Amino acid sequence: MASNVEAWAEVRQTSIEIAQAIFEVAHDDEALAQKIWEEGSDEALQIAFARTDKNQLFWGEETVERQNV
């Protein structure tokens, strides 16, 4: 699934950390992951930032700042 998540993230111009967190929240259900990606998820953002030291991640066209999570 890891390479699929990477491809999924690339197509959506989304940071891999966020994509992995979305799939974790969605329990690897791609349809649910897509819905979460479209609607947003504070839980996914918290998971993503907990796993990286980056201060910015990308969720599609939106740049998410660590300090805003």
N, CA, C and O atoms as a DFTB+ gen file, in Angstrom:
276 C
 N C O
     1  1       0.819      -1.200       0.000
     2  2       0.000       0.000       0.000
     3  2       0.865       1.268       0.000
     4  3       0.416       2.310      -0.477
     5  1       2.073       1.202       0.515
     6  2       2.914       2.393       0.635
     7  2       3.136       3.081      -0.706
     8  3       2.999       4.301      -0.799
     9  1       3.473       2.328      -1.740
    10  2       3.701       2.958      -3.042
    11  2       2.402       3.513      -3.598
    12  3       2.414       4.538      -4.279
    13  1       1.277       2.853      -3.321
    14  2      -0.017       3.370      -3.750
    15  2      -0.329       4.688      -3.056
    16  3      -0.861       5.607      -3.679
    17  1      -0.006       4.788      -1.782
    18  2      -0.250       6.019      -1.035
    19  2       0.633       7.132      -1.596
    20  3       0.190       8.275      -1.711
    21  1       1.863       6.811      -1.940
    22  2       2.758       7.810      -2.532
    23  2       2.192       8.324      -3.847
    24  3       2.190       9.532      -4.084
    25  1       1.714       7.435      -4.703
    26  2       1.120       7.837      -5.984
    27  2      -0.147       8.650      -5.745
    28  3      -0.382       9.653      -6.420
    29  1      -0.960       8.219      -4.787
    30  2      -2.199       8.908      -4.435
    31  2      -1.871      10.340      -3.986
    32  3      -2.545      11.288      -4.386
    33  1      -0.842      10.487      -3.161
    34  2      -0.429      11.805      -2.667
    35  2       0.079      12.681      -3.806
    36  3      -0.242      13.867      -3.876
    37  1       0.870      12.094      -4.693
    38  2       1.451      12.860      -5.794
    39  2       0.363      13.411      -6.715
    40  3       0.412      14.577      -7.108
    41  1      -0.603      12.588      -7.054
    42  2      -1.702      13.016      -7.924
    43  2      -2.459      14.188      -7.299
    44  3      -2.926      15.082      -8.006
    45  1      -2.575      14.177      -5.987
    46  2      -3.341      15.205      -5.275
    47  2      -2.466      16.350      -4.772
    48  3      -2.949      17.238      -4.070
    49  1      -1.192      16.334      -5.123
    50  2      -0.240      17.360      -4.687
    51  2      -0.303      17.542      -3.170
    52  3      -0.370      18.658      -2.654
    53  1      -0.278      16.409      -2.484
    54  2      -0.395      16.389      -1.033
    55  2       0.848      15.737      -0.434
    56  3       1.350      14.744      -0.961
    57  1       1.335      16.290       0.652
    58  2       2.506      15.728       1.333
    59  2       2.252      14.266       1.697
    60  3       1.155      13.896       2.115
    61  1       3.280      13.452       1.530
    62  2       3.153      12.028       1.837
    63  2       2.762      11.819       3.296
    64  3       2.018      10.889       3.606
    65  1       3.250      12.666       4.191
    66  2       2.907      12.537       5.613
    67  2       1.395      12.681       5.824
    68  3       0.790      11.944       6.603
    69  1       0.805      13.641       5.118
    70  2      -0.642      13.831       5.228
    71  2      -1.378      12.664       4.594
    72  3      -2.356      12.172       5.156
    73  1      -0.927      12.215       3.438
    74  2      -1.581      11.086       2.770
    75  2      -1.551       9.838       3.652
    76  3      -2.559       9.143       3.780
    77  1      -0.412       9.556       4.253
    78  2      -0.312       8.389       5.132
    79  2      -1.260       8.522       6.317
    80  3      -1.910       7.553       6.709
    81  1      -1.338       9.715       6.885
    82  2      -2.238       9.940       8.022
    83  2      -3.696       9.805       7.601
    84  3      -4.507       9.254       8.345
    85  1      -4.034      10.301       6.420
    86  2      -5.409      10.165       5.918
    87  2      -5.762       8.689       5.786
    88  3      -6.837       8.270       6.215
    89  1      -4.866       7.897       5.198
    90  2      -5.146       6.471       5.037
    91  2      -5.229       5.762       6.388
    92  3      -5.986       4.804       6.541
    93  1      -4.458       6.225       7.357
    94  2      -4.555       5.642       8.702
    95  2      -5.927       5.932       9.305
    96  3      -6.571       5.035       9.849
    97  1      -6.370       7.178       9.209
    98  2      -7.684       7.553       9.733
    99  2      -8.789       6.788       8.990
   100  3      -9.797       6.408       9.586
   101  1      -8.589       6.567       7.684
   102  2      -9.578       5.873       6.849
   103  2      -9.464       4.354       6.928
   104  3     -10.216       3.643       6.262
   105  1      -8.534       3.854       7.732
   106  2      -8.299       2.402       7.859
   107  2      -8.067       1.757       6.495
   108  3      -8.602       0.691       6.193
   109  1      -7.245       2.440       5.672
   110  2      -6.839       1.974       4.340
   111  2      -7.994       1.838       3.347
   112  3      -7.856       1.131       2.348
   113  1      -9.113       2.488       3.592
   114  2     -10.248       2.513       2.664
   115  2     -10.057       3.712       1.730
   116  3     -10.185       4.861       2.152
   117  1      -9.750       3.436       0.462
   118  2      -9.410       4.523      -0.454
   119  2     -10.589       5.469      -0.701
   120  3     -10.387       6.676      -0.837
   121  1     -11.793       4.950      -0.762
   122  2     -12.962       5.816      -0.958
   123  2     -13.134       6.762       0.232
   124  3     -13.417       7.947       0.055
   125  1     -12.964       6.238       1.428
   126  2     -13.058       7.077       2.623
   127  2     -11.891       8.062       2.671
   128  3     -12.063       9.213       3.070
   129  1     -10.716       7.613       2.268
   130  2      -9.545       8.502       2.232
   131  2      -9.811       9.684       1.309
   132  3      -9.472      10.821       1.640
   133  1     -10.410       9.424       0.165
   134  2     -10.730      10.503      -0.774
   135  2     -11.702      11.492      -0.133
   136  3     -11.536      12.703      -0.274
   137  1     -12.702      10.988       0.560
   138  2     -13.679      11.848       1.229
   139  2     -12.993      12.701       2.301
   140  3     -13.265      13.895       2.420
   141  1     -12.114      12.084       3.071
   142  2     -11.372      12.817       4.105
   143  2     -10.508      13.883       3.459
   144  3     -10.425      15.004       3.962
   145  1      -9.861      13.546       2.345
   146  2      -9.001      14.507       1.650
   147  2      -9.825      15.702       1.186
   148  3      -9.380      16.845       1.287
   149  1     -11.019      15.439       0.680
   150  2     -11.879      16.518       0.181
   151  2     -12.426      17.384       1.306
   152  3     -12.561      18.597       1.143
   153  1     -12.742      16.776       2.446
   154  2     -13.402      17.497       3.536
   155  2     -12.454      18.023       4.595
   156  3     -12.808      18.930       5.348
   157  1     -11.242      17.462       4.665
   158  2     -10.286      17.863       5.687
   159  2     -10.427      17.022       6.943
   160  3     -11.463      16.397       7.167
   161  1      -9.390      17.009       7.758
   162  2      -9.403      16.238       8.989
   163  2      -8.343      16.757       9.945
   164  3      -7.145      16.666       9.677
   165  1      -8.800      17.298      11.060
   166  2      -7.848      17.746      12.086
   167  2      -7.041      16.569      12.610
   168  3      -5.848      16.701      12.886
   169  1      -7.692      15.415      12.749
   170  2      -7.004      14.225      13.247
   171  2      -5.851      13.835      12.324
   172  3      -4.753      13.533      12.790
   173  1      -6.103      13.841      11.021
   174  2      -5.050      13.490      10.064
   175  2      -3.893      14.484      10.139
   176  3      -2.729      14.090      10.065
   177  1      -4.205      15.755      10.285
   178  2      -3.142      16.767      10.388
   179  2      -2.309      16.558      11.649
   180  3      -1.083      16.664      11.607
   181  1      -2.959      16.265      12.752
   182  2      -2.226      16.032      13.994
   183  2      -1.300      14.826      13.864
   184  3      -0.157      14.871      14.318
   185  1      -1.778      13.770      13.257
   186  2      -0.958      12.565      13.041
   187  2       0.217      12.896      12.130
   188  3       1.355      12.523      12.415
   189  1      -0.061      13.597      11.030
   190  2       0.987      13.921      10.059
   191  2       2.100      14.748      10.696
   192  3       3.279      14.435      10.524
   193  1       1.740      15.795      11.424
   194  2       2.770      16.645      12.034
   195  2       3.491      15.936      13.176
   196  3       4.646      16.253      13.459
   197  1       2.841      14.995      13.828
   198  2       3.490      14.244      14.904
   199  2       4.614      13.364      14.356
   200  3       5.525      12.992      15.097
   201  1       4.558      13.032      13.079
   202  2       5.525      12.119      12.475
   203  2       6.617      12.810      11.670
   204  3       7.426      12.143      11.025
   205  1       6.647      14.120      11.700
   206  2       7.667      14.840      10.930
   207  2       8.134      16.056      11.711
   208  3       7.449      16.532      12.617
   209  1       9.305      16.550      11.348
   210  2       9.775      17.785      11.956
   211  2       9.577      18.974      11.018
   212  3      10.010      20.085      11.323
   213  1       8.930      18.744       9.887
   214  2       8.636      19.826       8.944
   215  2       7.632      20.789       9.565
   216  3       6.766      20.387      10.341
   217  1       7.761      22.060       9.215
   218  2       6.845      23.067       9.730
   219  2       5.706      23.373       8.765
   220  3       4.739      24.043       9.127
   221  1       5.830      22.874       7.521
   222  2       4.792      23.061       6.521
   223  2       4.543      21.752       5.801
   224  3       5.477      21.029       5.452
   225  1       3.273      21.457       5.585
   226  2       2.886      20.312       4.763
   227  2       1.836      20.805       3.777
   228  3       1.201      21.838       3.993
   229  1       1.661      20.064       2.704
   230  2       0.742      20.479       1.662
   231  2      -0.447      19.537       1.574
   232  3      -0.298      18.316       1.517
   233  1      -1.623      20.131       1.564
   234  2      -2.878      19.391       1.417
   235  2      -3.513      19.959       0.165
   236  3      -4.260      20.937       0.218
   237  1      -3.205      19.332      -0.972
   238  2      -3.665      19.885      -2.242
   239  2      -3.019      21.240      -2.449
   240  3      -1.802      21.376      -2.327
   241  1      -3.821      22.237      -2.759
   242  2      -3.290      23.586      -3.011
   243  2      -3.080      24.380      -1.728
   244  3      -2.589      25.508      -1.771
   245  1      -3.446      23.805      -0.595
   246  2      -3.324      24.515       0.691
   247  2      -2.028      24.121       1.399
   248  3      -1.676      22.944       1.486
   249  1      -1.336      25.134       1.897
   250  2      -0.159      24.913       2.731
   251  2      -0.615      24.963       4.186
   252  3      -1.233      25.936       4.620
   253  1      -0.308      23.915       4.925
   254  2      -0.707      23.838       6.327
   255  2       0.536      24.077       7.183
   256  3       1.561      23.418       7.011
   257  1       0.429      25.017       8.094
   258  2       1.520      25.364       8.993
   259  2       1.365      24.592      10.305
   260  3       0.266      24.481      10.849
   261  1       2.480      24.064      10.799
   262  2       2.460      23.330      12.064
   263  2       1.792      24.143      13.179
   264  3       0.992      23.601      13.941
   265  1       2.108      25.412      13.279
   266  2       1.599      26.241      14.366
   267  2       0.077      26.411      14.319
   268  3      -0.524      26.836      15.306
   269  1      -0.548      26.086      13.192
   270  2      -2.000      26.232      13.060
   271  2      -2.756      24.925      13.326
   272  3      -3.981      24.871      13.220
   273  1      -2.013      23.888      13.669
   274  2      -2.651      22.576      13.895
   275  2      -2.848      22.350      15.370
   276  3      -3.368      21.308      15.771
